[in-house]
Amino acid sequence: MDSRRILIVGATGLVGAAAVRHFASTPGWRVTGLSRRKPIGRGEIAHLAVDLTDSSGCRKAFAKAGPFTHVLYAALQEEDDLEAGWRSRAQQEVNLGMLSNVLDGVEGRGRLRHLTILQGGKAYGSHLGRIPVPAKERWPRMSHQIFYWQQEDLLRERAASGGWAINILRPQLILGRALASPMNIIAAIGVYASILRAAGEPLWFPGGGLYVTACSDSRLIARAVEFCATTPTVSGEIFNIVNGDAIVWRDMWPAIAAHFDMPVGEHKPMRLAEVMPLREQEWDRLVRHYGLRSTTMREIVGSSWQTADLTLGYGKERQFDRLMSPIKIRQAGFADCMDTEDSVLYWLSEMQDEGLLPRFYGEACLERRAARAGTPMHDDASVGGPFADGR
């Protein structure tokens, strides 16, 4: 079998980072990542350092790379105000231009076979209000303005004339690891819980009421990308890609609290995008106290406080069920699924392993870990936390 060479556009993002890891460890694939910054801690892979809004820079970079047989396009430009950006004509033009620059770079070199691009729940209008449950790919395209449609039309036109195939994947609230992502619920929850735990507070639930939703683990998305890229019978199709279960975030809160060794707090609605930046000094002290990687709150969370507010249902306008059906891709032959609670805890642990979030241990846990290691560990065993006394 000839080698498949995949270009992962947006290699440091939630999906791109997971895809780099997946394809780099899968026999028969050669991986090149494209992003402004080189992926960290993912082994030696080829990398293109490119700003996709710079057409001249893209031409120069692609002239030295490729050819590529496959592309995963997981890049995205968001505005500082996420919701305003989703209605912005300027954002549509920027995202269309970024995709055009990539296509200009990879087409015409004789080997491109397949490209996968991401959309999401906004294709169904979930950002505008309640939609029928579950959302299905068979629904007609909505008339609302969003950059998905311009990108899709461009792709289908270029693929038809170039003789290569496309697929569109629609995940829902992606779980993964990325720095300064505008839509990283894991980073937001991790920093929020860490600050409360260090301050001796319980894990208050800051969102809205009880409603059902779903998530997409970025590792699952990476496997779906490979399925689409290697299954000719599904070429051209649009697929929802979700973990397969459903969650209520308030019901997830005890598991998250246990992960940080802290009690579950009451329902305490707050707009995290307003409240948490005011606690940045607490985060800076926490970074120093635990010897974490020297990153500011902004460098970890980015705009994701806004994502957390939208996801957890702060404000009555966001308190409705949001589910996307996974049936179509399962019927097509992709039967993989993941437990969302396990996914959330996995990615929180990943951030702790990388020194981006602290670990907190209760007394019993400390004793068990010290016995296994044969060495004493630092003790933050009190529920009050290291900063509860105002230090």
Secondary structure, DSSP 8 states (H G I E B T S, - for coil): ---EEEEEESTTSHHHHHHHHHHHTSTTEEEEEEESS--SSS-S-EEEE--TT-HHHHHHHHHTS---SEEEE------SSHHHHTT-HHHHHHHHHHHHHHHHHHTTSS---EEEEE--GGGGTTTTS---SSB-TTS---SS--HHHHHHHHHHHHHHHHT-EEEEEEESSEE---SS-TT-HHHHHHHHHHHHHHTT--EEE-S-S---B--EEHHHHHHHHHHHHT-GGGTT-EEEE--SS-B-HHHHHHHHHHHTT--EEEE----HHHHGGGGHHHHHHHHHHHT--S--HHHHHTTHHHHHHHHHT-SGGG-S---B--HHHHHTT------HHHHHHHHHHHHHHTTSS-----HHHHHHHHHHHTS------STT-TTTT--
